[in-house]
Amino acid sequence: MADATIPANMRDLFTGKHLATVCVITPSGFPSASPVWIDLEGNNVLVNTLATRVKGKAMQVGAKVAVMIVDPANGQRYVSVQGVVSEHRADGARAHADKLSQRYMGVSPFPYHQPSDQRVLYVIKPVHVKAQG
């Protein structure tokens, strides 16, 4: 599978305050869709969540996922990414959640951190990208 590139004119959807929908296949075989805060690292999509969440359990290295963002100001502008989880890392995940909290909520650190939280940053390598608008 060749890597796909997220077009420059769609990158703002990943770096602004837009919610994304991430879709995973659960261990039971059913799809699950969740709204998430989203980010980019180079051309890779970043999803930060708790390891205990359904999406966290499903997004193991090698898992196939889909991410979609629709521009709330223009419903005809969107980007859809099909990709593979290439990495997951706990190191730096809490600090990344604080960064996202500042972007989406205007506060940092993320106000809902719990000491027992196992936050993980999932790195998704795009394989297919469809963009419109």
N, CA and C atoms as a LAMMPS dump frame, in Angstrom:
ITEM: TIMESTEP
0
ITEM: NUMBER OF ATOMS
399
ITEM: BOX BOUNDS ff ff ff
-5.0000000000000000e+02 5.0000000000000000e+02
-5.0000000000000000e+02 5.0000000000000000e+02
-5.0000000000000000e+02 5.0000000000000000e+02
ITEM: ATOMS id mol type element x y z
1 1 1 N 0.839 -1.186 0
2 1 2 C 0 0 0
3 1 3 C 0.882 1.246 0
4 2 1 N 0.692 2.078 -0.97
5 2 2 C 1.445 3.324 -1.063
6 2 3 C 0.824 4.371 -0.144
7 3 1 N 1.668 5.232 0.38
8 3 2 C 1.176 6.324 1.208
9 3 3 C 0.455 7.346 0.351
10 4 1 N -0.576 7.948 0.913
11 4 2 C -1.314 9.014 0.25
12 4 3 C -1.007 10.315 0.978
13 5 1 N -1.171 11.41 0.282
14 5 2 C -0.85 12.715 0.853
15 5 3 C -2.121 13.502 1.128
16 6 1 N -2.151 14.128 2.287
17 6 2 C -3.253 15.03 2.615
18 6 3 C -2.982 16.346 1.9
19 7 1 N -3.904 16.801 1.047
20 7 2 C -3.664 18.027 0.27
21 7 3 C -3.448 19.247 1.172
22 8 1 N -2.589 20.139 0.725
23 8 2 C -2.274 21.345 1.483
24 8 3 C -3.526 22.155 1.805
25 9 1 N -4.499 22.189 0.873
26 9 2 C -5.701 22.997 1.096
27 9 3 C -6.692 22.347 2.063
28 10 1 N -6.359 21.178 2.592
29 10 2 C -7.221 20.496 3.568
30 10 3 C -6.57 20.386 4.945
31 11 1 N -5.317 20.769 5.052
32 11 2 C -4.576 20.607 6.304
33 11 3 C -5.188 21.416 7.445
34 12 1 N -5.818 22.553 7.117
35 12 2 C -6.439 23.369 8.165
36 12 3 C -7.554 22.624 8.884
37 13 1 N -8.171 21.647 8.221
38 13 2 C -9.227 20.866 8.876
39 13 3 C -8.651 20.006 10.005
40 14 1 N -7.37 19.675 9.922
41 14 2 C -6.713 18.869 10.945
42 14 3 C -6.052 19.717 12.021
43 15 1 N -5.792 20.978 11.718
44 15 2 C -5.043 21.812 12.655
45 15 3 C -5.881 22.931 13.26
46 16 1 N -7.153 23.015 12.859
47 16 2 C -8.065 23.995 13.441
48 16 3 C -8.891 23.36 14.553
49 17 1 N -10.054 23.923 14.796
50 17 2 C -10.923 23.432 15.867
51 17 3 C -12.003 22.48 15.348
52 18 1 N -11.756 21.849 14.21
53 18 2 C -12.747 20.966 13.605
54 18 3 C -12.738 19.603 14.277
55 19 1 N -13.924 19.095 14.602
56 19 2 C -14.023 17.729 15.106
57 19 3 C -13.935 16.767 13.939
58 20 1 N -13.28 15.666 14.175
59 20 2 C -13.192 14.601 13.181
60 20 3 C -14.009 13.422 13.676
61 21 1 N -14.343 12.535 12.762
62 21 2 C -14.951 11.26 13.124
63 21 3 C -13.942 10.18 12.782
64 22 1 N -13.611 9.363 13.768
65 22 2 C -12.707 8.244 13.523
66 22 3 C -13.54 6.961 13.575
67 23 1 N -13.321 6.102 12.587
68 23 2 C -14.054 4.846 12.485
69 23 3 C -13.071 3.689 12.61
70 24 1 N -13.404 2.749 13.486
71 24 2 C -12.574 1.569 13.721
72 24 3 C -13.459 0.334 13.672
73 25 1 N -12.831 -0.806 13.51
74 25 2 C -13.547 -2.075 13.618
75 25 3 C -13.27 -2.626 15.007
76 26 1 N -14.325 -2.858 15.762
77 26 2 C -14.178 -3.339 17.132
78 26 3 C -13.834 -4.829 17.143
79 27 1 N -13.369 -5.334 18.277
80 27 2 C -13.067 -6.77 18.368
81 27 3 C -14.264 -7.667 18.034
82 28 1 N -15.485 -7.157 18.2
83 28 2 C -16.679 -7.947 17.865
84 28 3 C -16.947 -7.948 16.356
85 29 1 N -16.176 -7.138 15.597
86 29 2 C -16.34 -7.088 14.147
87 29 3 C -17.245 -5.976 13.651
88 30 1 N -17.852 -5.239 14.565
89 30 2 C -18.732 -4.14 14.169
90 30 3 C -17.946 -2.845 14.062
91 31 1 N -18.342 -1.956 13.15
92 31 2 C -17.68 -0.651 13.075
93 31 3 C -18.139 0.236 14.225
94 32 1 N -17.249 1.137 14.62
95 32 2 C -17.555 2.114 15.659
96 32 3 C -17.044 3.468 15.183
97 33 1 N -17.869 4.49 15.3
98 33 2 C -17.493 5.846 14.897
99 33 3 C -17.541 6.746 16.124
100 34 1 N -16.495 7.559 16.296
101 34 2 C -16.406 8.448 17.457
102 34 3 C -15.931 9.827 17.036
103 35 1 N -16.522 10.875 17.609
104 35 2 C -15.989 12.215 17.368
105 35 3 C -14.698 12.383 18.174
106 36 1 N -13.69 12.989 17.558
107 36 2 C -12.4 13.168 18.229
108 36 3 C -11.791 14.513 17.865
109 37 1 N -10.94 14.986 18.765
110 37 2 C -10.034 16.066 18.421
111 37 3 C -8.955 15.445 17.546
112 38 1 N -8.432 16.204 16.62
113 38 2 C -7.544 15.649 15.606
114 38 3 C -6.309 16.528 15.438
115 39 1 N -5.26 15.95 14.909
116 39 2 C -4.03 16.701 14.685
117 39 3 C -3.228 16.026 13.579
118 40 1 N -2.2 16.711 13.113
119 40 2 C -1.281 16.166 12.115
120 40 3 C 0.136 16.184 12.659
121 41 1 N 0.91 15.219 12.202
122 41 2 C 2.352 15.184 12.445
123 41 3 C 2.972 14.855 11.089
124 42 1 N 3.443 15.89 10.401
125 42 2 C 3.857 15.696 9.012
126 42 3 C 2.629 15.375 8.19
127 43 1 N 2.627 14.223 7.537
128 43 2 C 1.471 13.773 6.761
129 43 3 C 0.628 12.753 7.531
130 44 1 N 1.046 12.412 8.73
131 44 2 C 0.321 11.421 9.527
132 44 3 C -0.759 12.073 10.377
133 45 1 N -1.862 11.373 10.532
134 45 2 C -2.989 11.825 11.345
135 45 3 C -2.767 11.34 12.773
136 46 1 N -3.03 12.211 13.747
137 46 2 C -2.869 11.867 15.156
138 46 3 C -4.222 11.844 15.852
139 47 1 N -4.469 10.764 16.587
140 47 2 C -5.653 10.646 17.437
141 47 3 C -5.16 10.367 18.845
142 48 1 N -5.62 11.154 19.795
143 48 2 C -5.208 11.029 21.191
144 48 3 C -6.428 10.608 21.992
145 49 1 N -6.326 9.477 22.674
146 49 2 C -7.453 8.995 23.459
147 49 3 C -6.942 8.122 24.596
148 50 1 N -7.853 7.649 25.401
149 50 2 C -7.495 6.72 26.473
150 50 3 C -7.393 5.314 25.907
151 51 1 N -6.42 4.575 26.387
152 51 2 C -6.213 3.198 25.922
153 51 3 C -7.424 2.322 26.225
154 52 1 N -8.22 2.694 27.212
155 52 2 C -9.37 1.883 27.626
156 52 3 C -10.628 2.139 26.805
157 53 1 N -10.625 3.134 25.968
158 53 2 C -11.801 3.427 25.133
159 53 3 C -11.903 2.408 23.999
160 54 1 N -13.095 2.28 23.433
161 54 2 C -13.318 1.338 22.332
162 54 3 C -12.341 1.624 21.197
163 55 1 N -12.222 2.899 20.806
164 55 2 C -11.316 3.228 19.7
165 55 3 C -9.869 2.941 20.075
166 56 1 N -9.518 3.182 21.329
167 56 2 C -8.16 2.91 21.774
168 56 3 C -7.822 1.43 21.725
169 57 1 N -8.754 0.604 22.117
170 57 2 C -8.534 -0.848 22.083
171 57 3 C -8.44 -1.355 20.646
172 58 1 N -9.182 -0.717 19.737
173 58 2 C -9.223 -1.184 18.349
174 58 3 C -8.048 -0.667 17.512
175 59 1 N -7.434 0.442 17.925
176 59 2 C -6.393 1.061 17.095
177 59 3 C -5.002 0.538 17.437
178 60 1 N -4.816 -0.743 17.34
179 60 2 C -3.499 -1.323 17.539
180 60 3 C -2.682 -1.175 16.26
181 61 1 N -1.365 -1.295 16.363
182 61 2 C -0.513 -1.169 15.183
183 61 3 C -0.978 -2.163 14.116
184 62 1 N -1.167 -1.656 12.907
185 62 2 C -1.641 -2.464 11.787
186 62 3 C -3.136 -2.37 11.556
187 63 1 N -3.875 -1.81 12.511
188 63 2 C -5.33 -1.686 12.36
189 63 3 C -5.661 -0.693 11.25
190 64 1 N -6.7 -1.008 10.507
191 64 2 C -7.187 -0.111 9.459
192 64 3 C -8.267 0.778 10.053
193 65 1 N -8.162 2.073 9.773
194 65 2 C -9.106 3.052 10.309
195 65 3 C -9.491 4.046 9.227
196 66 1 N -10.564 4.753 9.478
197 66 2 C -10.986 5.85 8.604
198 66 3 C -11.202 7.084 9.465
199 67 1 N -10.85 8.223 8.915
200 67 2 C -11.043 9.506 9.588
201 67 3 C -11.703 10.443 8.596
202 68 1 N -12.731 11.154 9.048
203 68 2 C -13.411 12.101 8.171
204 68 3 C -13.639 13.413 8.91
205 69 1 N -13.41 14.496 8.183
206 69 2 C -13.683 15.828 8.718
207 69 3 C -14.485 16.59 7.671
208 70 1 N -15.608 17.139 8.109
209 70 2 C -16.436 17.995 7.257
210 70 3 C -16.285 19.416 7.783
211 71 1 N -15.996 20.334 6.899
212 71 2 C -15.867 21.735 7.269
213 71 3 C -17.235 22.245 7.714
214 72 1 N -17.384 22.668 8.972
215 72 2 C -18.7 23.14 9.431
216 72 3 C -19.181 24.401 8.719
217 73 1 N -18.265 25.146 8.129
218 73 2 C -18.655 26.357 7.404
219 73 3 C -19.085 26.065 5.972
220 74 1 N -18.764 24.854 5.476
221 74 2 C -19.091 24.49 4.1
222 74 3 C -19.189 22.966 4.026
223 75 1 N -20.405 22.447 4.109
224 75 2 C -20.63 21.008 4.112
225 75 3 C -20.177 20.294 2.852
226 76 1 N -19.866 21.037 1.794
227 76 2 C -19.371 20.434 0.557
228 76 3 C -17.846 20.295 0.57
229 77 1 N -17.215 20.799 1.619
230 77 2 C -15.753 20.693 1.761
231 77 3 C -15.447 19.673 2.846
232 78 1 N -14.752 18.627 2.467
233 78 2 C -14.419 17.591 3.438
234 78 3 C -13.177 16.827 3.004
235 79 1 N -12.634 16.093 3.951
236 79 2 C -11.517 15.191 3.661
237 79 3 C -11.78 13.876 4.383
238 80 1 N -11.532 12.798 3.668
239 80 2 C -11.704 11.454 4.21
240 80 3 C -10.386 10.713 4.03
241 81 1 N -9.897 10.128 5.108
242 81 2 C -8.621 9.425 5.091
243 81 3 C -8.847 7.98 5.509
244 82 1 N -8.401 7.07 4.687
245 82 2 C -8.313 5.667 5.077
246 82 3 C -6.846 5.415 5.355
247 83 1 N -6.558 4.774 6.473
248 83 2 C -5.162 4.579 6.813
249 83 3 C -4.941 3.401 7.728
250 84 1 N -3.689 3.243 8.086
251 84 2 C -3.255 2.149 8.947
252 84 3 C -2.546 2.752 10.159
253 85 1 N -2.854 2.242 11.332
254 85 2 C -2.161 2.686 12.54
255 85 3 C -0.719 2.19 12.445
256 86 1 N 0.218 3.129 12.368
257 86 2 C 1.619 2.755 12.208
258 86 3 C 2.37 2.756 13.527
259 87 1 N 1.792 3.41 14.524
260 87 2 C 2.489 3.546 15.799
261 87 3 C 1.489 3.98 16.859
262 88 1 N 1.754 3.598 18.093
263 88 2 C 1.051 4.195 19.228
264 88 3 C 2.076 4.432 20.317
265 89 1 N 1.912 5.567 20.987
266 89 2 C 2.895 5.906 22.013
267 89 3 C 2.236 6.626 23.187
268 90 1 N 2.648 6.229 24.356
269 90 2 C 2.168 6.865 25.579
270 90 3 C 3.034 8.081 25.919
271 91 1 N 4.318 7.995 25.577
272 91 2 C 5.244 9.082 25.865
273 91 3 C 4.804 10.343 25.122
274 92 1 N 4.537 11.4 25.851
275 92 2 C 4.119 12.666 25.254
276 92 3 C 2.626 12.788 25.011
277 93 1 N 1.86 11.726 25.26
278 93 2 C 0.424 11.763 24.967
279 93 3 C -0.327 12.741 25.868
280 94 1 N 0.047 12.816 27.134
281 94 2 C -0.631 13.745 28.047
282 94 3 C -0.344 15.193 27.638
283 95 1 N 0.896 15.49 27.287
284 95 2 C 1.248 16.846 26.845
285 95 3 C 0.515 17.181 25.545
286 96 1 N 0.365 16.197 24.655
287 96 2 C -0.364 16.426 23.408
288 96 3 C -1.839 16.705 23.704
289 97 1 N -2.42 16.001 24.679
290 97 2 C -3.812 16.262 25.072
291 97 3 C -3.955 17.683 25.602
292 98 1 N -2.949 18.158 26.329
293 98 2 C -2.969 19.541 26.819
294 98 3 C -2.932 20.528 25.646
295 99 1 N -2.127 20.227 24.628
296 99 2 C -2.05 21.068 23.427
297 99 3 C -3.409 21.125 22.731
298 100 1 N -4.049 19.946 22.583
299 100 2 C -5.365 19.904 21.944
300 100 3 C -6.413 20.622 22.787
301 101 1 N -6.326 20.489 24.096
302 101 2 C -7.256 21.178 24.988
303 101 3 C -7.152 22.69 24.809
304 102 1 N -5.936 23.191 24.662
305 102 2 C -5.752 24.627 24.424
306 102 3 C -6.411 25.028 23.11
307 103 1 N -6.226 24.218 22.084
308 103 2 C -6.794 24.527 20.769
309 103 3 C -8.32 24.478 20.785
310 104 1 N -8.886 23.406 21.317
311 104 2 C -10.329 23.18 21.226
312 104 3 C -11.128 23.855 22.344
313 105 1 N -10.556 23.956 23.545
314 105 2 C -11.303 24.485 24.686
315 105 3 C -10.788 25.832 25.183
316 106 1 N -9.58 26.203 24.749
317 106 2 C -8.989 27.452 25.215
318 106 3 C -8.376 27.355 26.592
319 107 1 N -8.165 26.138 27.1
320 107 2 C -7.543 25.937 28.414
321 107 3 C -6.506 24.821 28.339
322 108 1 N -5.466 24.983 29.136
323 108 2 C -4.446 23.954 29.262
324 108 3 C -3.881 24.065 30.669
325 109 1 N -3.718 22.948 31.331
326 109 2 C -3.815 21.573 30.865
327 109 3 C -5.27 21.134 30.689
328 110 1 N -5.433 19.999 30.004
329 110 2 C -6.745 19.393 29.813
330 110 3 C -7.381 19.199 31.185
331 111 1 N -8.544 19.795 31.423
332 111 2 C -9.105 19.819 32.78
333 111 3 C -9.647 18.478 33.285
334 112 1 N -9.743 17.479 32.445
335 112 2 C -10.347 16.217 32.871
336 112 3 C -9.329 15.089 33.038
337 113 1 N -8.042 15.422 33.063
338 113 2 C -7.027 14.393 33.315
339 113 3 C -7.301 13.726 34.666
340 114 1 N -7.157 12.429 34.704
341 114 2 C -7.22 11.672 35.947
342 114 3 C -5.865 11 36.144
343 115 1 N -5.404 10.863 37.372
344 115 2 C -4.096 10.244 37.604
345 115 3 C -3.99 8.823 37.016
346 116 1 N -5.094 8.112 36.962
347 116 2 C -5.068 6.733 36.472
348 116 3 C -5.196 6.622 34.941
349 117 1 N -5.408 7.744 34.27
350 117 2 C -5.588 7.712 32.816
351 117 3 C -4.346 7.167 32.116
352 118 1 N -4.59 6.301 31.133
353 118 2 C -3.533 5.798 30.269
354 118 3 C -3.77 6.39 28.887
355 119 1 N -3.282 7.595 28.694
356 119 2 C -3.49 8.305 27.44
357 119 3 C -2.489 7.796 26.413
358 120 1 N -2.973 7.621 25.168
359 120 2 C -2.142 7.094 24.086
360 120 3 C -2.345 7.964 22.845
361 121 1 N -1.26 8.186 22.13
362 121 2 C -1.284 8.924 20.874
363 121 3 C -1.139 7.902 19.752
364 122 1 N -2.152 7.827 18.886
365 122 2 C -2.168 6.877 17.776
366 122 3 C -1.785 7.616 16.502
367 123 1 N -0.838 7.061 15.766
368 123 2 C -0.335 7.654 14.533
369 123 3 C -0.908 6.85 13.366
370 124 1 N -1.625 7.545 12.488
371 124 2 C -2.283 6.9 11.345
372 124 3 C -1.594 7.346 10.061
373 125 1 N -1.076 6.379 9.322
374 125 2 C -0.425 6.643 8.046
375 125 3 C -1.498 6.569 6.954
376 126 1 N -1.748 7.672 6.243
377 126 2 C -2.768 7.673 5.193
378 126 3 C -2.398 6.741 4.022
379 127 1 N -3.369 5.948 3.599
380 127 2 C -3.205 5.06 2.438
381 127 3 C -4.06 5.569 1.282
382 128 1 N -5.218 6.122 1.606
383 128 2 C -6.11 6.668 0.584
384 128 3 C -6.728 7.943 1.159
385 129 1 N -6.685 9.019 0.39
386 129 2 C -7.252 10.301 0.809
387 129 3 C -8.204 10.784 -0.268
388 130 1 N -9.407 11.146 0.158
389 130 2 C -10.369 11.77 -0.754
390 130 3 C -10.699 13.134 -0.178
391 131 1 N -10.527 14.152 -0.996
392 131 2 C -10.81 15.512 -0.568
393 131 3 C -11.706 16.174 -1.584
394 132 1 N -12.642 16.971 -1.072
395 132 2 C -13.545 17.709 -1.954
396 132 3 C -13.684 19.116 -1.422
397 133 1 N -13.748 20.071 -2.327
398 133 2 C -13.961 21.457 -1.94
399 133 3 C -12.686 22.187 -1.943
